[in-house]
Structures are given as structure tokens and as C-alpha cells.
Amino acid sequence: MNIPQVKLKAMLRYFCCNTNSNYLGKTKLMKLFYFVDFIHFKRFGRPITDDRYFHLEHGPIPSTILNLVNSIFDEGEDAILADTIFIEKNEHIQRIKAYQNFDKKDENLFSKNELDVMKEVCDRFKDKDTKFIVKSAHNEAAWSKTRETEEIPYELAIDDSDCRISKEEYEVLKMIERA
């Protein structure tokens, strides 16, 4: 994962502030990251977080981000994200909420394209429940072309009909990044 910690925390605040908190549990949060990363990849040839995604039962999961969110349970206030989000528990659901709102300082961490993609994803899934976003993720090439526990390569997104870059363009982008 190549995203600076401050930017990851800002993304978490963005998701918490721009989706209905009644539906924002851990699974939905992981899918929001998935859609943001993969839509950004489909348009610009690179994800925002660059986390490694894996095919799990309820859809693609960003491994490092999931571990950081899970550490709130294990490490409590010593967790890296403990100053950013908390988990409100009741008998049926665990809701993820931010301690602070997404603000101008946070906004300045992102490019216009990154903000546009985050807004699009939050608008699309704002009031949708976990089942809806999981089903949406299962319709993606990244999900259908991998098997349980396999890592999901970003390049699989090129096979989706909404992808704006070709395989050739992606290969050129990779060469440029390596240079």
C-alpha cells in the first residue's frame, strides 16, 4: 500500500461523512475502498491506495486497510486508526463512524480526479446496504475472474465494460512508472 497514512485517514473520514452511517459497517467500508481504487484504475491506470485486494466470500477486500480497521478491535486506542474512526456496536451491526468531519485540509490531500471518484462512489452507495454493494462488487471482472483467497490484480478491471484504458495504455503507464 503506497498511500500516506494521513491520506488514508482522510479517505476514512470522507466515507464516514458521505454515506449513511446506518449502513456503514466494515464490509461496506471495504467495498467502498474497492470501488474507489478500481474505478480510479479504470480511468487513470492506477488506484488511489494501491492496497492488495483479495477475493473473499463477501467480495474483494483490501488486505492492509482491513488489518488496520481490525486493529481497532485488537489494539484499542493504540491502533493506528484509533484517532480517526470508532466502531459503534449493537446486537445486529457494527457501524463505523469518524471522530471528525472531512474538511478542507483533508480535501487538499487529493487530486480533483481522486475526489471525483470518491464522490461518485459515495453517491452511488450512500444509502445502499451491505448486500447491495457486495452484489455490485460480485458483478466486476476482478471478482468473477478470481477464486476465493486469490489476490485480485488491478489489471482485471480492464476487462470491465466501463474501463476507459486499454491493456496497451496500461502497459505504457507501467513502463513509465518503472522508469
C-alpha positions in Angstrom: 0.0 0.0 0.0 1.5 3.3 -1.1 -0.9 5.7 0.4 0.3 8.0 3.1 -1.3 7.4 6.5 -2.7 10.9 6.6 -4.4 10.4 3.2 -5.9 7.1 4.2 -7.3 8.6 7.4 -8.8 11.4 5.3 -10.4 8.8 3.0 -12.0 7.1 6.0 -13.4 10.5 7.2 -14.7 11.1 3.6 -16.5 7.7 3.5 -18.0 8.2 7.0 -19.2 11.7 6.2 -20.6 11.0 2.8 -22.5 7.7 3.3 -25.4 6.9 5.5 -23.9 5.8 8.8 -26.8 3.3 9.4 -25.3 1.2 6.6 -21.6 1.7 7.1 -20.2 -1.4 8.6 -16.8 -3.0 7.9 -17.8 -5.0 4.9 -19.4 -2.0 3.1 -16.4 0.2 4.0 -14.0 -2.4 2.4 -16.2 -2.3 -0.8 -16.1 1.5 -0.9 -12.3 1.3 -0.9 -12.5 -1.4 -3.6 -14.7 0.7 -5.9 -12.7 3.8 -5.4 -9.4 2.0 -6.2 -10.8 0.1 -9.1 -12.8 2.9 -10.7 -9.8 5.2 -10.4 -7.7 2.4 -12.0 -10.2 2.0 -14.9 -9.9 5.8 -15.7 -6.3 6.7 -14.9 -4.4 3.4 -14.9 -3.6 3.5 -11.2 -5.5 3.0 -7.9 -5.6 5.6 -5.1 -4.4 3.4 -2.2 -2.5 0.7 -4.1 -3.5 -1.8 -1.5 -3.6 -5.5 -2.3 -7.1 -6.9 -2.8 -8.1 -10.5 -2.2 -11.2 -12.4 -3.3 -13.1 -13.4 -0.1 -16.6 -14.6 0.4 -18.3 -11.2 0.5 -16.2 -9.7 -2.3 -12.9 -8.0 -2.8 -11.1 -6.9 0.4 -8.1 -4.5 0.7 -5.7 -6.5 3.0 -3.7 -3.8 4.7 -6.7 -1.5 5.2 -8.8 -4.4 6.6 -5.9 -5.2 9.0 -5.8 -1.5 10.1 -9.5 -1.4 10.7 -9.4 -4.7 12.6 -6.6 -3.5 14.8 -9.1 -1.1 16.4 -10.7 -4.2 18.0 -7.4 -5.8 18.9 -5.3 -2.8 20.0 -7.9 -0.3 21.0 -6.5 3.2 21.5 -3.1 2.1 20.4 -4.3 1.2 16.9 -3.1 3.5 14.0 -6.7 4.4 13.1 -7.9 4.9 16.7 -7.8 8.6 16.4 -9.8 8.6 13.1 -12.7 6.1 13.4 -14.5 4.2 16.0 -16.9 1.2 15.8 -20.3 1.6 17.3 -21.6 -1.8 18.2 -25.1 -3.0 18.8 -26.5 -6.5 18.7 -27.0 -6.6 15.0 -24.4 -4.4 13.3 -21.1 -2.6 13.8 -21.3 0.9 12.4 -18.1 2.7 11.6 -18.0 6.4 12.4 -15.4 9.2 12.2 -14.3 11.3 15.1 -14.0 14.3 12.8 -15.6 15.5 9.6 -13.8 15.6 6.3 -12.5 19.1 5.9 -10.6 21.4 3.6 -7.3 20.2 4.9 -8.3 16.7 4.1 -9.6 17.7 0.7 -6.2 19.2 -0.2 -4.6 15.8 0.1 -6.4 14.6 -3.0 -6.3 15.4 -6.7 -9.5 16.5 -8.4 -9.8 13.1 -10.1 -9.4 11.3 -6.8 -12.1 13.5 -5.2 -14.4 13.0 -8.2 -14.1 9.2 -7.9 -14.7 9.2 -4.2 -17.7 11.4 -4.6 -19.1 9.2 -7.4 -18.7 6.0 -5.3 -20.2 7.5 -2.2 -23.1 9.0 -4.2 -23.7 5.6 -5.8 -23.7 3.6 -2.5 -24.6 6.3 0.0 -28.0 4.8 1.2 -27.4 1.3 0.0 -26.9 -1.6 2.4 -24.1 -4.1 2.5 -25.9 -6.7 0.5 -26.3 -4.2 -2.4 -22.6 -3.2 -2.5 -21.5 -6.8 -2.2 -23.7 -7.8 -5.1 -22.3 -4.9 -7.1 -18.7 -6.0 -6.4 -19.6 -9.5 -7.5 -20.5 -8.2 -10.9 -17.0 -6.9 -11.5 -14.4 -8.8 -13.6 -12.0 -8.6 -10.7 -14.4 -10.8 -8.7 -15.6 -13.1 -11.5 -12.1 -13.9 -12.8 -10.5 -14.9 -9.5 -11.2 -17.6 -6.9 -11.6 -17.5 -3.2 -8.4 -16.3 -1.3 -6.7 -15.3 -4.6 -5.1 -11.9 -4.9 -7.0 -9.7 -7.4 -4.8 -7.9 -9.9 -5.9 -4.4 -10.8 -5.4 -5.3 -14.5 -8.5 -7.4 -14.4 -10.5 -4.2 -14.3 -9.5 -3.6 -17.9 -12.0 -6.3 -18.8 -15.0 -4.4 -17.4 -17.1 -2.6 -19.9 -16.7 0.8 -18.0 -12.9 0.7 -18.2 -11.5 3.7 -20.1 -7.9 2.5 -20.6 -6.7 -0.3 -22.8 -4.3 -3.1 -22.0 -1.7 -1.3 -24.2 -2.2 2.0 -22.4 -1.8 0.3 -19.1 1.4 -1.3 -20.2 2.8 2.1 -21.2 1.8 3.5 -17.8 3.6 0.7 -16.1 6.8 1.3 -18.1 6.7 5.0 -17.3 6.3 4.3 -13.5 9.3 1.9 -13.6 11.5 4.4 -15.3 
